């Protein structure tokens, strides 16, 4: 678009605005300013340059300032890619902090929503939440789409998997990266961008040319004056803001005795006291954990109950890291909502140490516990520094059953040290201890993930057949010394993905996995039809309807919304 400038010389609209207001325009601002120009020009005589300067240009300058402000609704867009089927706290919590600081961020969860091209083009700042490997793989693709649609947008990756992959993200798709307790650095980053300040010295923020470690300080929040203050109570720590997120009926449900119920999700703590060598939390938190104020957690639960939740998942890495804090929350929750049920995650080690709490936990509404069993092989468990043995797992199963609580194990079924005999023994233990229906099929396919910064890299447990870092897949690839194990992994993964896509029952899927594993070992697999029939006849243990796992690779189906035309492509 061209307008007539001084002396009748035709000049670009952008050049005229730059000359008369001193404002250079981004592509998005050009479109908006042209619209304002058309409206303003209708109010004056285009041949009268002074009148045009007096009436049109101030309107354009004001419009540009409002359009480019990070405080306008939608200027900040936070995106969640995957949170195990839960309404994402990874954007709900920072939205709460940003709203407290006076911003109006929008949220987008691509796990259940189509990518909104208008929202992406309208955004000046996009934060991509990456709390797990699956989300990171998807998040990079999202960032690539954003770069195509909105080249001038500032893209920030934040969350557990952000800081350990900062170097690659900054070199490829990100303008900034924040790890650890990310909310305060995230708000400080946005404030700096809003005020035109350099971001290189913001604590906890990595950018090109400057990579820093994760932010590991007790939470602070912004005061009304724009400064910061230490958290002195729950009043300064905002409750996660969920009003702009998809409703709970879009997410995983609790399946109990054939009835499905809506599920809420909260976190009472972050980080972990322990240093299991394979855990991605260790290189970020290094044995530290941080409590979320109890009243913040309880208020978040209240909001979700009022939105229809009748079951709550506590997503802490280990809910029993701070048992006093956790039990206090549960007792208050139960007093307010006596029929509300819940589940949580805890180490086998903690279940044994805190066994005196198990019956009370059941009385407070606990239906099941997720625990990182990882393996039944003591050799493998020692390599991973898990802090428990195979015998400890059997003891924990018994204690939980006595309390009428289901154990749902997570596994690292394939490691460089897991033999074919170990894998077959794992299947045998799952069947012997009646865990088939309590174990999501994806667990039998999980392969040890070694991300950048993994504690395994600096120990004698480092796998011998470890390859160089594959930055694009965010891990160090490794080969098993027994090539049958690599072939078995590919076969099991295919079975699991097909089962997830077709929603096949866990008993039938387990039987197919067992048959393939037996064939790989050259063993004759006995028919388990009679045992399968017995399992199918009795009540199934409670579970969530989303069975994928945080360390699993995204499925082809999870990438589809980021590839297909007409389904969110930007």
C-alpha atoms as one frame of an Amber mdcrd trajectory, in Angstrom:
protein
   0.000   0.000   0.000   1.336   3.411  -0.940   0.270   6.885   0.157   1.233
  10.294  -1.212   3.985  11.950   0.803   5.476  15.433   0.751   5.923  16.836
  -2.763   3.490  14.271  -4.185   6.036  11.431  -4.031   4.432   8.029  -3.494
   5.950   6.237  -0.484   5.148   2.991   1.295   2.641   3.225   4.124   5.253
   1.841   6.529   7.763   4.531   5.502   5.253   7.328   6.046   4.388   6.032
   9.511   8.078   5.700  10.403   8.785   9.258   9.249   5.828  10.872  10.992
   5.673   8.854  14.231   9.156   7.389  14.601   7.595   3.927  14.876   8.862
   1.000  12.814   6.179  -1.592  12.128   6.230  -5.370  12.355   4.182  -7.226
   9.709   1.311  -7.729  12.164   1.324  -4.075  13.178   1.283  -2.965   9.536
  -2.026  -4.754   8.949  -3.604  -3.259  12.036  -2.257   0.228  11.416  -3.532
   0.192   7.827  -7.007  -0.447   9.147  -6.707   2.481  11.587  -5.308   4.611
   8.749  -8.387   3.967   6.631 -10.718   4.933   9.472  -8.699   7.998  10.463
  -8.280   9.179   6.871 -12.032   9.238   6.418 -12.092  12.001   9.016  -9.780
  14.344   7.142  -8.872  15.619   3.712  -6.082  13.399   2.345  -4.713  16.367
   0.410  -4.171  18.255   3.660  -0.906  16.830   5.040  -1.067  18.873   8.256
  -4.590  17.711   8.999  -3.590  14.096   8.224  -0.658  14.450  10.631  -2.906
  15.972  13.275  -5.751  13.455  13.110  -4.614  10.234  11.446  -1.090   9.775
  12.737  -1.853  10.068  16.464  -4.590   7.475  16.010  -2.171   5.160  14.218
   0.546   5.674  16.823  -1.884   4.930  19.666  -3.250   1.882  17.839   0.249
   0.516  17.248   1.164   0.995  20.896  -2.010  -0.803  22.039  -1.570  -3.576
  19.482   2.039  -4.237  20.437   1.446  -4.094  24.213   2.047  -7.339  26.050
  -0.859  -6.439  28.332  -3.533  -6.676  25.673  -5.576  -9.913  25.725  -3.898
 -12.633  23.694  -0.519 -10.910  23.378   0.859 -13.671  25.596  -0.015 -17.220
  24.539   0.956 -20.224  26.663   0.837 -23.602  24.927   0.658 -27.060  26.464
   1.501 -30.008  24.233   0.896 -32.987  26.507   0.361 -33.618  30.231  -0.662
 -37.284  30.415  -4.294 -36.539  29.639  -4.745 -33.962  32.407  -5.911 -30.361
  32.188  -2.454 -28.761  32.009  -1.164 -27.222  35.218   1.914 -26.297  33.160
  -0.039 -23.384  31.710  -2.679 -22.930  34.451  -0.059 -22.074  37.101   1.912
 -19.485  35.064  -1.354 -17.954  33.824  -2.180 -17.353  37.493   1.163 -15.626
  38.058   0.817 -13.523  34.902  -2.731 -12.454  35.715  -1.526 -11.443  39.175
   1.063  -9.228  37.445  -1.618  -7.527  35.331  -1.356  -9.493  32.067  -4.147
 -11.225  30.123  -2.534 -14.409  28.761  -4.370 -16.919  26.615  -3.907 -20.688
  26.840  -3.911 -23.417  24.202  -3.718 -27.170  24.805  -2.925 -28.930  21.548
  -3.585 -32.318  23.161  -7.316 -31.567  22.967  -7.581 -28.383  20.872  -6.836
 -27.549  17.282  -4.058 -25.055  16.752  -5.637 -21.626  16.434  -3.757 -19.792
  13.695  -5.329 -16.456  14.622  -4.166 -16.769  18.224  -0.650 -17.571  17.067
  -0.507 -14.618  14.664  -1.917 -12.305  17.343   0.664 -13.309  19.958   3.769
 -11.280  20.714   5.082 -13.825  23.225   4.534 -17.592  23.116   5.537 -19.838
  26.015   5.664 -23.578  25.315   5.387 -25.839  28.355   7.635 -28.926  28.213
   7.309 -30.880  31.486   8.181 -34.214  29.841   9.883 -35.805  26.847   6.675
 -36.374  24.875   5.712 -32.716  25.256   9.177 -31.553  24.194   9.115 -33.537
  20.957   5.699 -32.107  20.108   6.645 -28.629  21.320   9.513 -28.276  18.859
   7.134 -28.961  15.988   4.716 -26.375  17.379   7.536 -23.811  17.567   8.435
 -24.474  13.938   4.836 -23.772  12.916   4.808 -20.580  14.973   8.033 -19.359
  13.363   6.417 -19.787   9.936   3.215 -17.985  10.878   4.600 -15.283  13.168
   8.317 -14.767  12.610   8.654 -11.801  14.982   7.064 -13.589  17.962   9.273
 -14.294  21.003   9.230 -18.056  21.704  10.136 -19.323  25.161  10.375 -22.975
  26.221   9.867 -23.590  29.925   9.527 -26.587  32.238  11.490 -29.646  33.351
  12.805 -30.603  29.911  13.583 -27.036  28.800  16.819 -26.235  30.632  18.504
 -29.609  30.000  17.933 -29.073  26.271  18.580 -25.317  26.229  21.536 -25.362
  23.841  19.646 -27.125  21.060  16.380 -25.221  21.576  18.103 -21.837  21.431
  20.044 -22.776  18.328  16.963 -23.987  16.474  13.586 -22.614  17.581  13.665
 -20.717  20.890  14.484 -17.138  21.873  14.637 -18.010  25.570  14.515 -21.029
  27.889  13.509 -21.298  31.561  13.844 -24.372  33.796  13.193 -25.336  37.402
  10.727 -23.140  39.306   9.946 -21.211  36.161   7.031 -18.896  37.022   8.966
 -15.918  38.408  11.685 -15.901  35.706   8.883 -16.190  33.128   7.099 -13.120
  34.497  10.405 -11.214  34.784  11.211 -12.090  31.164   7.877 -10.770  29.929
   8.259  -7.589  31.966  11.714  -7.002  30.462  10.387  -7.507  26.936   7.490
  -5.161  27.662   9.859  -2.436  28.879  12.354  -2.884  26.050  15.061  -4.116
  28.421  17.790  -6.639  27.697  16.978 -10.175  28.820  20.574 -11.419  29.128
  20.838 -10.716  32.855  17.466 -12.032  34.028  18.025 -14.690  36.671  16.973
 -18.127  35.517  16.537 -17.165  31.846  18.758 -18.627  29.127  19.032 -16.893
  25.780  21.332 -17.036  22.766  24.879 -16.515  23.959  24.023 -17.117  27.624
  22.879 -20.436  29.047  22.167 -20.617  32.764  21.045 -23.377  35.094  17.479
 -23.933  36.285  15.900 -21.470  38.704  15.795 -23.181  42.110  14.629 -20.609
  44.606  11.636 -20.634  46.878   8.691 -19.162  45.052   8.235 -15.429  44.987
   5.437 -13.528  43.327   5.029 -10.084  41.917   3.821  -7.328  44.206   1.348
  -4.765  42.952   4.158  -2.281  42.560   5.851  -4.420  39.928   8.630  -5.485
  42.286   8.956  -8.884  43.873   8.596 -10.293  47.331   9.342 -13.586  49.008
   6.384 -15.869  49.539   5.297 -15.359  53.102   2.020 -17.251  52.834  -0.475
 -18.594  50.356  -1.854 -15.113  49.719   1.130 -14.196  47.538   1.223 -17.472
  45.617  -1.602 -17.426  43.054  -3.955 -20.334  42.524  -3.662 -21.896  39.046
  -5.998 -20.076  36.663  -8.075 -22.593  34.690 -11.035 -20.562  33.417  -9.566
 -20.162  29.918  -8.642 -23.864  29.571 -10.769 -26.612  28.002 -13.272 -28.112
  30.438 -12.480 -31.280  32.423 -14.711 -33.445  30.234 -12.136 -33.043  27.441
  -9.513 -34.911  29.480  -8.786 -38.361  30.900 -11.371 -39.839  33.215 -11.300
 -42.242  36.104 -12.570 -45.663  35.081 -13.831 -47.503  38.165 -16.094 -50.553
  38.032 -17.277 -49.639  34.557 -18.173 -46.059  35.514 -16.194 -43.057  34.301
 -15.781 -39.882  36.357 -14.192 -36.475  35.743 -10.664 -36.005  37.087  -8.884
 -32.926  38.401  -5.112 -32.538  38.651  -2.965 -30.698  41.206   0.627 -30.628
  42.409   1.444 -30.244  46.104   5.211 -30.247  45.508   7.790 -30.169  42.723
  11.231 -31.685  42.432  12.375 -34.709  44.455  14.657 -35.509  47.377  16.077
 -38.588  45.671  18.701 -39.055  42.956  17.697 -42.086  40.892  20.272 -42.086
  38.102  17.857 -42.347  35.165  15.324 -39.785  36.388  15.087 -36.498  34.398
  14.219 -34.603  37.590  17.699 -35.191  39.061  19.789 -33.033  36.657  17.327
 -30.160  37.164  16.489 -30.266  40.896  19.590 -32.123  42.182  17.857 -33.658
  45.193  15.738 -30.640  46.137  11.975 -30.285  46.265   9.626 -27.344  46.772
   6.255 -27.322  48.500   3.263 -25.570  47.002   1.371 -23.722  49.788  -1.369
 -25.989  51.113  -4.120 -23.392  50.744  -3.182 -22.885  47.084  -3.501 -26.633
  46.468  -6.799 -26.834  48.356  -8.285 -23.834  46.542  -7.267 -25.383  43.210
  -9.010 -28.600  44.259 -12.139 -26.644  45.223 -12.261 -24.960  41.832 -11.955
 -28.282  40.015 -14.554 -29.982  42.194 -16.930 -27.135  41.400 -16.143 -27.794
  37.726 -17.282 -31.397  38.090 -14.216 -33.343  39.280 -14.984 -36.264  41.599
 -11.420 -37.629  41.609  -8.098 -35.795  42.008  -4.690 -36.856  40.720  -1.766
 -35.539  42.764   0.940 -35.215  40.133   3.917 -34.664  42.457   7.014 -36.669
  41.453   6.718 -38.226  44.925   3.721 -37.276  47.064   5.398 -38.722  50.181
   8.550 -36.600  49.966   6.840 -34.308  52.473   4.285 -36.557  54.213   3.216
 -33.959  56.787   2.364 -31.451  54.055   0.604 -34.056  51.924  -1.441 -35.605
  54.720  -2.543 -32.176  55.940  -3.911 -31.386  52.481  -5.678 -34.749  52.236
  -7.310 -34.467  55.655  -8.695 -31.009  54.890  -9.793 -32.119  51.404 -11.622
 -35.132  52.824 -13.327 -33.033  55.492 -14.694 -30.719  52.783 -15.407 -33.379
  50.141 -15.936 -36.763  51.853 -16.748 -38.628  48.607 -13.818 -37.230  46.627
 -11.281 -39.930  45.675  -7.654 -39.499  44.631  -4.450 -41.132  43.429  -0.797
 -40.196  43.858   2.752 -41.218  42.930   5.344 -42.449  45.452   8.554 -44.478
  45.536   8.473 -48.102  46.699  10.967 -46.979  49.337   8.490 -44.426  50.698
   5.552 -46.827  50.619   7.521 -49.154  52.865   8.765 -46.368  55.135   5.304
 -44.778  55.445   3.313 -48.013  55.590   1.606 -46.851  58.784  -0.199 -44.218
  56.670  -1.634 -46.597  54.081  -4.911 -47.446  55.814  -5.532 -43.794  56.601
  -4.812 -42.926  52.973  -7.456 -45.431  51.897  -9.910 -43.979  54.387  -9.271
 -40.515  52.973 -10.223 -41.741  49.504  -7.069 -43.159  47.878  -7.909 -45.619
  45.095  -4.487 -46.347  43.641  -0.815 -45.436  43.848   1.566 -45.143  40.901
   5.089 -46.246  41.771   8.267 -46.377  39.688   8.921 -50.096  40.089  11.083
 -49.915  36.922  12.257 -53.549  37.082  12.052 -56.741  39.125  15.755 -57.437
  38.501  17.984 -56.435  41.420  20.883 -56.029  39.009  18.996 -53.451  36.940
  17.590 -51.693  40.016  21.115 -51.323  41.398  22.308 -49.813  38.118  19.514
 -47.246  38.306  20.110 -46.512  42.017  16.409 -46.982  42.699  16.730 -47.601
  46.426  14.587 -50.754  46.426  14.829 -54.408  45.459  12.510 -56.797  43.669
  11.576 -58.255  47.070  10.662 -54.750  48.283   8.213 -54.435  45.389   6.490
 -57.671  46.404   6.260 -56.428  50.006   4.757 -53.105  48.866   2.156 -54.926
  46.753   1.086 -56.880  49.813   0.909 -53.822  52.064  -1.173 -51.881  49.572
  -3.554 -54.793  49.007  -4.021 -55.129  52.734  -5.061 -51.472  52.760  -7.326
 -52.027  49.697  -5.207 -49.723  47.497  -4.195 -50.747  43.971  -0.543 -50.492
  42.931  -0.128 -49.328  39.339   3.556 -49.850  38.474   5.575 -47.825  35.994
   8.419 -49.705  34.338  11.634 -49.148  32.421  11.265 -52.426  30.602  14.265
 -51.991  28.291  17.673 -50.897  29.581  21.212 -51.745  28.405  21.449 -54.141
  31.392  18.063 -55.859  31.071  18.513 -59.352  29.667  15.861 -61.260  27.762
  15.528 -63.470  30.839  14.949 -60.318  32.952  12.171 -59.238  30.591  10.490
 -62.634  30.768  10.845 -62.598  34.563   9.154 -59.185  34.658   6.194 -60.563
  32.701   6.048 -63.549  35.029   6.057 -61.325  38.126   3.331 -59.083  36.699
   1.173 -62.143  36.040   1.996 -63.958  39.294   1.190 -60.925  41.445  -1.986
 -60.157  39.511  -0.780 -56.853  38.093  -1.764 -57.420  34.447  -4.811 -55.143
  34.540  -3.074 -52.696  36.877  -0.186 -52.163  34.442  -0.758 -49.956  31.399
   0.459 -51.753  28.286   2.772 -48.875  27.339   4.900 -49.724  30.391   6.074
 -52.954  28.744   7.572 -50.899  25.889   9.353 -48.126  27.814  13.017 -47.894
  26.837  15.562 -46.126  29.034  15.780 -42.483  27.977  19.130 -40.783  28.532
  18.629 -37.024  28.031  21.338 -34.353  28.091  22.630 -33.901  31.624  21.456
 -37.339  32.768  23.084 -38.468  36.015  23.909 -41.753  34.275  26.462 -39.983
  32.071  28.805 -39.152  34.921  28.879 -42.547  36.608  30.326 -45.983  36.087
  26.816 -47.095  35.086  27.151 -45.277  31.735  26.126 -47.805  29.050  29.030
 -49.159  26.980  27.168 -48.970  23.664  26.128 -45.350  24.100  26.151 -43.190
  20.977  26.734 -39.427  20.667  23.933 -37.037  21.607  21.123 -36.996  19.052
  20.034 -33.428  19.617  16.923 -33.588  17.443  15.509 -36.455  19.528  16.866
 -35.031  22.832  18.653 -38.167  23.966  21.769 -40.275  23.789  20.925 -43.359
  21.700  22.150 -46.726  22.912  22.201 -50.266  21.617  21.689 -53.379  23.637
  24.601 -55.839  23.620  22.031 -58.552  22.790  20.483 -57.470  19.490  17.397
 -59.575  20.255  16.421 -57.020  22.883  16.378 -54.197  20.340  14.255 -56.311
  17.989  11.939 -57.207  20.858  11.516 -53.547  21.762  10.399 -52.669  18.227
   7.936 -55.567  18.239   6.475 -54.679  21.663   6.201 -50.995  20.728   4.156
 -51.897  17.635   1.787 -54.031  19.737   1.351 -51.271  22.318   0.701 -48.504
  19.786  -1.865 -50.645  17.974  -3.560 -51.467  21.272  -3.728 -47.784  22.235
  -5.152 -46.800  18.860  -7.801 -49.543  18.883  -8.479 -49.301  22.639  -7.785
 -53.002  23.110  -8.164 -54.515  26.573  -5.065 -54.881  28.731  -5.417 -58.634
  29.214  -5.362 -59.410  25.495  -2.515 -56.972  24.902  -0.450 -58.538  27.693
  -0.982 -61.981  26.178   0.292 -60.788  22.774   3.332 -59.201  24.435   4.052
 -62.418  26.313   3.748 -64.539  23.157   6.212 -62.322  21.239   8.720 -62.307
  24.111   8.535 -66.083  24.470   9.064 -66.547  20.736  12.115 -64.261  20.845
  13.600 -66.485  23.568  12.755 -69.654  21.654  10.372 -70.714  24.401   7.015
 -72.352  23.854   4.297 -70.012  25.064   1.483 -71.782  26.855  -2.053 -70.675
  26.184  -3.437 -68.306  28.781  -7.017 -68.264  27.516  -8.377 -69.733  30.745
  -6.525 -67.197  32.889  -7.624 -64.394  30.557 -11.257 -65.437  30.898 -11.005
 -65.364  34.710  -9.512 -61.858  34.644 -12.149 -60.529  32.260 -14.949 -61.785
  34.502 -13.933 -59.927  37.668 -13.964 -56.177  38.414 -11.065 -54.245  36.908
  -8.788 -52.160  39.133  -9.358 -48.389  38.973  -7.383 -46.533  36.320  -7.233
 -43.342  34.302  -8.324 -43.599  30.675  -5.094 -41.963  29.420  -2.360 -44.609
  29.545   0.573 -42.976  27.719   3.689 -42.159  29.700   5.925 -39.131  30.216
   9.120 -40.771  28.888   7.426 -42.376  25.873   8.026 -41.154  22.340   5.014
 -39.393  20.803   2.878 -41.626  18.632   2.235 -40.870  14.969  -1.293 -39.918
  16.023  -0.010 -37.259  18.418   1.878 -35.607  15.564  -1.102 -35.638  13.170
  -2.615 -32.322  14.367   0.733 -30.671  13.605   0.959 -32.016  10.059  -2.442
 -32.331   8.406  -4.041 -29.546   6.450  -7.394 -28.515   7.771  -6.553 -29.678
  11.280  -4.873 -26.769  12.892  -2.086 -26.234  10.360  -0.887 -22.629  10.445
